[in-house]
Amino acid sequence: MQTQAILKFVRLSPKKARAIADLVRGKPVDEARNILKYSTRKPARILFKVLESAIANAENNHGADVDELRVKEIYIDQGPVLKRIMPRAKGRADRIVKPTSHITIKVSDGQ
């Protein structure tokens, strides 16, 4: 049985989030929780919440045992990019790019 949680349009760089996602891919959920909980990086905080949601979905919707769950898939897709302008000297302007991400975490009990 496989359960998922999705978070879309989160203001987070996909490149930075993928670096944290690689740390928990394929691990048991209790180990993944510890890795994300004690990481000081912003993507870890957000991924922790999505992982907790996926675990709650598995418990509530399928009656899964939390001790058996593993992070089967975790992927970060690029969302739309917000483009902003920063005024500079002599009438010029620089473009500021604010990336967004779509986060998907799938947990499975191996069945």
FIZA-901031 format. One record per atom (N, C-alpha, C): residue in one letter; atom name; residue number from 0; x, y, z. Coordinates in pm, whole numbers, plus 50000, padded with zeros to 5 digits. Example, Ala and Ser with C-alpha at 12.3 -4.5 7.8 and 13.67 -1.06 7.14 Angstrom:
residues 2
+------+------+-----+-------+-------+-------+
| type | atom | seq |     x |     y |     z |
+------+------+-----+-------+-------+-------+
|    A |    N |   0 | 51319 | 49431 | 50780 |
|    A |   CA |   0 | 51230 | 49550 | 50780 |
|    A |    C |   0 | 51320 | 49670 | 50780 |
|    S |    N |   1 | 51285 | 49775 | 50708 |
|    S |   CA |   1 | 51367 | 49894 | 50714 |
|    S |    C |   1 | 51290 | 50003 | 50787 |
+------+------+-----+-------+-------+-------+
This chain:
residues 111
+------+------+-----+-------+-------+-------+
| type | atom | seq |     x |     y |     z |
+------+------+-----+-------+-------+-------+
|    M |    N |   0 | 50083 | 49883 | 50000 |
|    M |   CA |   0 | 50000 | 50000 | 50000 |
|    M |    C |   0 | 50089 | 50125 | 50000 |
|    Q |    N |   1 | 50055 | 50217 | 49914 |
|    Q |   CA |   1 | 50134 | 50338 | 49896 |
|    Q |    C |   1 | 50046 | 50460 | 49919 |
|    T |    N |   2 | 50096 | 50556 | 49994 |
|    T |   CA |   2 | 50023 | 50678 | 50025 |
|    T |    C |   2 | 50114 | 50797 | 49995 |
|    Q |    N |   3 | 50052 | 50909 | 49957 |
|    Q |   CA |   3 | 50134 | 51025 | 49922 |
|    Q |    C |   3 | 50081 | 51153 | 49985 |
|    A |    N |   4 | 50168 | 51252 | 49989 |
|    A |   CA |   4 | 50132 | 51387 | 50028 |
|    A |    C |   4 | 50201 | 51481 | 49930 |
|    I |    N |   5 | 50129 | 51584 | 49889 |
|    I |   CA |   5 | 50181 | 51678 | 49789 |
|    I |    C |   5 | 50168 | 51820 | 49843 |
|    L |    N |   6 | 50272 | 51898 | 49825 |
|    L |   CA |   6 | 50270 | 52040 | 49857 |
|    L |    C |   6 | 50311 | 52115 | 49731 |
|    K |    N |   7 | 50225 | 52205 | 49685 |
|    K |   CA |   7 | 50253 | 52275 | 49561 |
|    K |    C |   7 | 50277 | 52424 | 49585 |
|    F |    N |   8 | 50349 | 52483 | 49493 |
|    F |   CA |   8 | 50374 | 52628 | 49489 |
|    F |    C |   8 | 50443 | 52679 | 49616 |
|    V |    N |   9 | 50530 | 52598 | 49675 |
|    V |   CA |   9 | 50604 | 52642 | 49793 |
|    V |    C |   9 | 50723 | 52726 | 49749 |
|    R |    N |  10 | 50746 | 52839 | 49817 |
|    R |   CA |  10 | 50854 | 52932 | 49780 |
|    R |    C |  10 | 50987 | 52877 | 49827 |
|    L |    N |  11 | 51043 | 52792 | 49743 |
|    L |   CA |  11 | 51164 | 52721 | 49778 |
|    L |    C |  11 | 51234 | 52682 | 49649 |
|    S |    N |  12 | 51364 | 52694 | 49646 |
|    S |   CA |  12 | 51439 | 52655 | 49527 |
|    S |    C |  12 | 51441 | 52503 | 49513 |
|    P |    N |  13 | 51402 | 52450 | 49396 |
|    P |   CA |  13 | 51404 | 52305 | 49377 |
|    P |    C |  13 | 51544 | 52246 | 49394 |
|    K |    N |  14 | 51645 | 52319 | 49352 |
|    K |   CA |  14 | 51782 | 52269 | 49362 |
|    K |    C |  14 | 51822 | 52248 | 49508 |
|    K |    N |  15 | 51788 | 52343 | 49594 |
|    K |   CA |  15 | 51822 | 52332 | 49735 |
|    K |    C |  15 | 51739 | 52224 | 49804 |
|    A |    N |  16 | 51612 | 52212 | 49764 |
|    A |   CA |  16 | 51525 | 52111 | 49825 |
|    A |    C |  16 | 51568 | 51970 | 49785 |
|    R |    N |  17 | 51616 | 51952 | 49662 |
|    R |   CA |  17 | 51659 | 51819 | 49618 |
|    R |    C |  17 | 51779 | 51769 | 49697 |
|    A |    N |  18 | 51866 | 51860 | 49739 |
|    A |   CA |  18 | 51982 | 51821 | 49819 |
|    A |    C |  18 | 51938 | 51758 | 49951 |
|    I |    N |  19 | 51832 | 51809 | 50011 |
|    I |   CA |  19 | 51780 | 51753 | 50136 |
|    I |    C |  19 | 51699 | 51627 | 50109 |
|    A |    N |  20 | 51624 | 51625 | 49998 |
|    A |   CA |  20 | 51542 | 51509 | 49965 |
|    A |    C |  20 | 51628 | 51385 | 49944 |
|    D |    N |  21 | 51747 | 51403 | 49890 |
|    D |   CA |  21 | 51837 | 51290 | 49867 |
|    D |    C |  21 | 51879 | 51223 | 49998 |
|    L |    N |  22 | 51878 | 51297 | 50108 |
|    L |   CA |  22 | 51918 | 51242 | 50237 |
|    L |    C |  22 | 51818 | 51141 | 50293 |
|    V |    N |  23 | 51689 | 51156 | 50259 |
|    V |   CA |  23 | 51586 | 51071 | 50320 |
|    V |    C |  23 | 51525 | 50969 | 50224 |
|    R |    N |  24 | 51559 | 50976 | 50098 |
|    R |   CA |  24 | 51501 | 50884 | 50000 |
|    R |    C |  24 | 51533 | 50739 | 50035 |
|    G |    N |  25 | 51428 | 50654 | 50044 |
|    G |   CA |  25 | 51446 | 50511 | 50070 |
|    G |    C |  25 | 51462 | 50473 | 50216 |
|    K |    N |  26 | 51463 | 50569 | 50306 |
|    K |   CA |  26 | 51486 | 50540 | 50447 |
|    K |    C |  26 | 51353 | 50511 | 50519 |
|    P |    N |  27 | 51358 | 50439 | 50633 |
|    P |   CA |  27 | 51238 | 50424 | 50717 |
|    P |    C |  27 | 51193 | 50562 | 50766 |
|    V |    N |  28 | 51063 | 50578 | 50788 |
|    V |   CA |  28 | 51010 | 50711 | 50821 |
|    V |    C |  28 | 51062 | 50765 | 50953 |
|    D |    N |  29 | 51088 | 50679 | 51052 |
|    D |   CA |  29 | 51140 | 50731 | 51179 |
|    D |    C |  29 | 51281 | 50788 | 51162 |
|    E |    N |  30 | 51361 | 50723 | 51079 |
|    E |   CA |  30 | 51496 | 50774 | 51051 |
|    E |    C |  30 | 51488 | 50903 | 50968 |
|    A |    N |  31 | 51397 | 50905 | 50870 |
|    A |   CA |  31 | 51379 | 51025 | 50787 |
|    A |    C |  31 | 51332 | 51143 | 50872 |
|    R |    N |  32 | 51241 | 51117 | 50966 |
|    R |   CA |  32 | 51194 | 51222 | 51057 |
|    R |    C |  32 | 51311 | 51284 | 51134 |
|    N |    N |  33 | 51396 | 51197 | 51189 |
|    N |   CA |  33 | 51510 | 51247 | 51267 |
|    N |    C |  33 | 51605 | 51331 | 51183 |
|    I |    N |  34 | 51632 | 51285 | 51061 |
|    I |   CA |  34 | 51722 | 51359 | 50973 |
|    I |    C |  34 | 51665 | 51498 | 50944 |
|    L |    N |  35 | 51536 | 51504 | 50911 |
|    L |   CA |  35 | 51474 | 51632 | 50876 |
|    L |    C |  35 | 51455 | 51722 | 50999 |
|    K |    N |  36 | 51420 | 51661 | 51111 |
|    K |   CA |  36 | 51392 | 51739 | 51231 |
|    K |    C |  36 | 51515 | 51812 | 51282 |
|    Y |    N |  37 | 51632 | 51749 | 51272 |
|    Y |   CA |  37 | 51752 | 51808 | 51328 |
|    Y |    C |  37 | 51840 | 51877 | 51225 |
|    S |    N |  38 | 51791 | 51889 | 51103 |
|    S |   CA |  38 | 51862 | 51966 | 51003 |
|    S |    C |  38 | 51826 | 52114 | 51020 |
|    T |    N |  39 | 51922 | 52202 | 50999 |
|    T |   CA |  39 | 51897 | 52344 | 51020 |
|    T |    C |  39 | 51856 | 52417 | 50892 |
|    R |    N |  40 | 51842 | 52346 | 50783 |
|    R |   CA |  40 | 51813 | 52410 | 50654 |
|    R |    C |  40 | 51663 | 52428 | 50634 |
|    K |    N |  41 | 51625 | 52533 | 50563 |
|    K |   CA |  41 | 51484 | 52564 | 50540 |
|    K |    C |  41 | 51409 | 52452 | 50468 |
|    P |    N |  42 | 51466 | 52391 | 50363 |
|    P |   CA |  42 | 51392 | 52284 | 50295 |
|    P |    C |  42 | 51361 | 52166 | 50388 |
|    A |    N |  43 | 51446 | 52140 | 50485 |
|    A |   CA |  43 | 51423 | 52029 | 50578 |
|    A |    C |  43 | 51297 | 52053 | 50660 |
|    R |    N |  44 | 51275 | 52178 | 50702 |
|    R |   CA |  44 | 51156 | 52211 | 50780 |
|    R |    C |  44 | 51029 | 52185 | 50699 |
|    I |    N |  45 | 51031 | 52224 | 50573 |
|    I |   CA |  45 | 50914 | 52208 | 50487 |
|    I |    C |  45 | 50893 | 52060 | 50453 |
|    L |    N |  46 | 51001 | 51989 | 50418 |
|    L |   CA |  46 | 50990 | 51847 | 50387 |
|    L |    C |  46 | 50942 | 51767 | 50507 |
|    F |    N |  47 | 50980 | 51808 | 50628 |
|    F |   CA |  47 | 50934 | 51741 | 50750 |
|    F |    C |  47 | 50782 | 51747 | 50760 |
|    K |    N |  48 | 50724 | 51863 | 50732 |
|    K |   CA |  48 | 50579 | 51878 | 50740 |
|    K |    C |  48 | 50508 | 51793 | 50636 |
|    V |    N |  49 | 50564 | 51786 | 50515 |
|    V |   CA |  49 | 50502 | 51705 | 50410 |
|    V |    C |  49 | 50514 | 51557 | 50445 |
|    L |    N |  50 | 50627 | 51515 | 50501 |
|    L |   CA |  50 | 50645 | 51376 | 50544 |
|    L |    C |  50 | 50545 | 51341 | 50653 |
|    E |    N |  51 | 50526 | 51429 | 50750 |
|    E |   CA |  51 | 50428 | 51405 | 50857 |
|    E |    C |  51 | 50288 | 51390 | 50798 |
|    S |    N |  52 | 50256 | 51469 | 50697 |
|    S |   CA |  52 | 50126 | 51460 | 50631 |
|    S |    C |  52 | 50109 | 51325 | 50561 |
|    A |    N |  53 | 50215 | 51279 | 50493 |
|    A |   CA |  53 | 50209 | 51150 | 50424 |
|    A |    C |  53 | 50191 | 51036 | 50524 |
|    I |    N |  54 | 50258 | 51044 | 50638 |
|    I |   CA |  54 | 50245 | 50942 | 50742 |
|    I |    C |  54 | 50103 | 50942 | 50798 |
|    A |    N |  55 | 50049 | 51061 | 50824 |
|    A |   CA |  55 | 49912 | 51073 | 50876 |
|    A |    C |  55 | 49811 | 51020 | 50774 |
|    N |    N |  56 | 49834 | 51045 | 50646 |
|    N |   CA |  56 | 49746 | 50992 | 50541 |
|    N |    C |  56 | 49747 | 50840 | 50541 |
|    A |    N |  57 | 49865 | 50781 | 50557 |
|    A |   CA |  57 | 49877 | 50634 | 50557 |
|    A |    C |  57 | 49805 | 50575 | 50677 |
|    E |    N |  58 | 49819 | 50639 | 50793 |
|    E |   CA |  58 | 49752 | 50590 | 50914 |
|    E |    C |  58 | 49601 | 50603 | 50903 |
|    N |    N |  59 | 49557 | 50721 | 50863 |
|    N |   CA |  59 | 49415 | 50752 | 50862 |
|    N |    C |  59 | 49340 | 50681 | 50750 |
|    N |    N |  60 | 49395 | 50682 | 50630 |
|    N |   CA |  60 | 49322 | 50629 | 50514 |
|    N |    C |  60 | 49337 | 50479 | 50496 |
|    H |    N |  61 | 49451 | 50424 | 50537 |
|    H |   CA |  61 | 49476 | 50282 | 50511 |
|    H |    C |  61 | 49504 | 50202 | 50638 |
|    G |    N |  62 | 49508 | 50266 | 50753 |
|    G |   CA |  62 | 49536 | 50196 | 50878 |
|    G |    C |  62 | 49675 | 50136 | 50883 |
|    A |    N |  63 | 49771 | 50199 | 50821 |
|    A |   CA |  63 | 49908 | 50147 | 50813 |
|    A |    C |  63 | 49980 | 50159 | 50947 |
|    D |    N |  64 | 50072 | 50066 | 50972 |
|    D |   CA |  64 | 50156 | 50070 | 51090 |
|    D |    C |  64 | 50275 | 50163 | 51062 |
|    V |    N |  65 | 50293 | 50264 | 51146 |
|    V |   CA |  65 | 50397 | 50364 | 51123 |
|    V |    C |  65 | 50537 | 50303 | 51125 |
|    D |    N |  66 | 50557 | 50201 | 51207 |
|    D |   CA |  66 | 50690 | 50140 | 51218 |
|    D |    C |  66 | 50732 | 50068 | 51091 |
|    E |    N |  67 | 50636 | 50032 | 51006 |
|    E |   CA |  67 | 50666 | 49958 | 50883 |
|    E |    C |  67 | 50688 | 50050 | 50762 |
|    L |    N |  68 | 50654 | 50177 | 50775 |
|    L |   CA |  68 | 50657 | 50268 | 50660 |
|    L |    C |  68 | 50799 | 50310 | 50622 |
|    R |    N |  69 | 50820 | 50323 | 50492 |
|    R |   CA |  69 | 50947 | 50373 | 50436 |
|    R |    C |  69 | 50915 | 50484 | 50335 |
|    V |    N |  70 | 51010 | 50572 | 50315 |
|    V |   CA |  70 | 50997 | 50676 | 50213 |
|    V |    C |  70 | 51028 | 50610 | 50079 |
|    K |    N |  71 | 50922 | 50576 | 50005 |
|    K |   CA |  71 | 50941 | 50505 | 49879 |
|    K |    C |  71 | 50990 | 50599 | 49769 |
|    E |    N |  72 | 50922 | 50713 | 49755 |
|    E |   CA |  72 | 50960 | 50812 | 49654 |
|    E |    C |  72 | 50953 | 50950 | 49716 |
|    I |    N |  73 | 51045 | 51034 | 49676 |
|    I |   CA |  73 | 51038 | 51175 | 49712 |
|    I |    C |  73 | 51097 | 51252 | 49595 |
|    Y |    N |  74 | 51020 | 51342 | 49541 |
|    Y |   CA |  74 | 51073 | 51422 | 49431 |
|    Y |    C |  74 | 51023 | 51565 | 49438 |
|    I |    N |  75 | 51108 | 51652 | 49387 |
|    I |   CA |  75 | 51083 | 51795 | 49389 |
|    I |    C |  75 | 51078 | 51842 | 49244 |
|    D |    N |  76 | 50963 | 51892 | 49203 |
|    D |   CA |  76 | 50947 | 51945 | 49068 |
|    D |    C |  76 | 50951 | 52097 | 49073 |
|    Q |    N |  77 | 50993 | 52156 | 48964 |
|    Q |   CA |  77 | 50998 | 52302 | 48957 |
|    Q |    C |  77 | 50859 | 52358 | 48930 |
|    G |    N |  78 | 50821 | 52460 | 49005 |
|    G |   CA |  78 | 50696 | 52529 | 48984 |
|    G |    C |  78 | 50720 | 52656 | 48903 |
|    P |    N |  79 | 50619 | 52741 | 48894 |
|    P |   CA |  79 | 50637 | 52866 | 48822 |
|    P |    C |  79 | 50737 | 52958 | 48894 |
|    V |    N |  80 | 50803 | 53042 | 48817 |
|    V |   CA |  80 | 50903 | 53133 | 48872 |
|    V |    C |  80 | 50843 | 53272 | 48882 |
|    L |    N |  81 | 50854 | 53333 | 49001 |
|    L |   CA |  81 | 50807 | 53470 | 49020 |
|    L |    C |  81 | 50920 | 53564 | 48982 |
|    K |    N |  82 | 50893 | 53657 | 48893 |
|    K |   CA |  82 | 50995 | 53751 | 48848 |
|    K |    C |  82 | 50967 | 53887 | 48909 |
|    R |    N |  83 | 51067 | 53943 | 48973 |
|    R |   CA |  83 | 51056 | 54073 | 49037 |
|    R |    C |  83 | 51167 | 54164 | 48984 |
|    I |    N |  84 | 51154 | 54293 | 49009 |
|    I |   CA |  84 | 51253 | 54390 | 48961 |
|    I |    C |  84 | 51314 | 54462 | 49081 |
|    M |    N |  85 | 51447 | 54474 | 49079 |
|    M |   CA |  85 | 51518 | 54552 | 49181 |
|    M |    C |  85 | 51575 | 54676 | 49112 |
|    P |    N |  86 | 51528 | 54794 | 49150 |
|    P |   CA |  86 | 51581 | 54917 | 49091 |
|    P |    C |  86 | 51729 | 54935 | 49125 |
|    R |    N |  87 | 51805 | 54981 | 49027 |
|    R |   CA |  87 | 51949 | 55003 | 49045 |
|    R |    C |  87 | 51982 | 55148 | 49009 |
|    A |    N |  88 | 52106 | 55181 | 49015 |
|    A |   CA |  88 | 52149 | 55318 | 48988 |
|    A |    C |  88 | 52132 | 55355 | 48841 |
|    K |    N |  89 | 52119 | 55482 | 48814 |
|    K |   CA |  89 | 52112 | 55539 | 48679 |
|    K |    C |  89 | 51996 | 55483 | 48597 |
|    G |    N |  90 | 51884 | 55456 | 48662 |
|    G |   CA |  90 | 51764 | 55414 | 48591 |
|    G |    C |  90 | 51761 | 55270 | 48545 |
|    R |    N |  91 | 51861 | 55194 | 48583 |
|    R |   CA |  91 | 51863 | 55053 | 48542 |
|    R |    C |  91 | 51783 | 54969 | 48640 |
|    A |    N |  92 | 51765 | 54843 | 48602 |
|    A |   CA |  92 | 51694 | 54750 | 48690 |
|    A |    C |  92 | 51751 | 54610 | 48672 |
|    D |    N |  93 | 51755 | 54535 | 48781 |
|    D |   CA |  93 | 51796 | 54395 | 48776 |
|    D |    C |  93 | 51674 | 54307 | 48799 |
|    R |    N |  94 | 51678 | 54190 | 48740 |
|    R |   CA |  94 | 51568 | 54096 | 48759 |
|    R |    C |  94 | 51599 | 54006 | 48878 |
|    I |    N |  95 | 51501 | 53991 | 48965 |
|    I |   CA |  95 | 51510 | 53899 | 49078 |
|    I |    C |  95 | 51422 | 53779 | 49043 |
|    V |    N |  96 | 51474 | 53659 | 49057 |
|    V |   CA |  96 | 51399 | 53538 | 49025 |
|    V |    C |  96 | 51368 | 53466 | 49156 |
|    K |    N |  97 | 51239 | 53443 | 49182 |
|    K |   CA |  97 | 51198 | 53373 | 49303 |
|    K |    C |  97 | 51136 | 53239 | 49263 |
|    P |    N |  98 | 51212 | 53131 | 49276 |
|    P |   CA |  98 | 51163 | 53000 | 49230 |
|    P |    C |  98 | 51060 | 52940 | 49326 |
|    T |    N |  99 | 50973 | 52855 | 49271 |
|    T |   CA |  99 | 50879 | 52778 | 49352 |
|    T |    C |  99 | 50896 | 52630 | 49320 |
|    S |    N | 100 | 50846 | 52546 | 49409 |
|    S |   CA | 100 | 50862 | 52402 | 49395 |
|    S |    C | 100 | 50731 | 52330 | 49422 |
|    H |    N | 101 | 50719 | 52211 | 49366 |
|    H |   CA | 101 | 50612 | 52118 | 49399 |
|    H |    C | 101 | 50679 | 51996 | 49463 |
|    I |    N | 102 | 50638 | 51963 | 49585 |
|    I |   CA | 102 | 50700 | 51853 | 49660 |
|    I |    C | 102 | 50603 | 51736 | 49669 |
|    T |    N | 103 | 50649 | 51617 | 49634 |
|    T |   CA | 103 | 50569 | 51495 | 49646 |
|    T |    C | 103 | 50648 | 51392 | 49725 |
|    I |    N | 104 | 50584 | 51338 | 49830 |
|    I |   CA | 104 | 50645 | 51232 | 49910 |
|    I |    C | 104 | 50549 | 51114 | 49911 |
|    K |    N | 105 | 50599 | 50996 | 49873 |
|    K |   CA | 105 | 50520 | 50873 | 49876 |
|    K |    C | 105 | 50582 | 50779 | 49978 |
|    V |    N | 106 | 50497 | 50730 | 50071 |
|    V |   CA | 106 | 50543 | 50633 | 50170 |
|    V |    C | 106 | 50474 | 50500 | 50143 |
|    S |    N | 107 | 50543 | 50392 | 50175 |
|    S |   CA | 107 | 50490 | 50258 | 50149 |
|    S |    C | 107 | 50531 | 50166 | 50263 |
|    D |    N | 108 | 50447 | 50066 | 50290 |
|    D |   CA | 108 | 50480 | 49968 | 50393 |
|    D |    C | 108 | 50542 | 49843 | 50333 |
|    G |    N | 109 | 50575 | 49848 | 50205 |
|    G |   CA | 109 | 50645 | 49737 | 50141 |
|    G |    C | 109 | 50556 | 49628 | 50086 |
|    Q |    N | 110 | 50426 | 49644 | 50091 |
|    Q |   CA | 110 | 50335 | 49541 | 50040 |
|    Q |    C | 110 | 50288 | 49574 | 49900 |
+------+------+-----+-------+-------+-------+
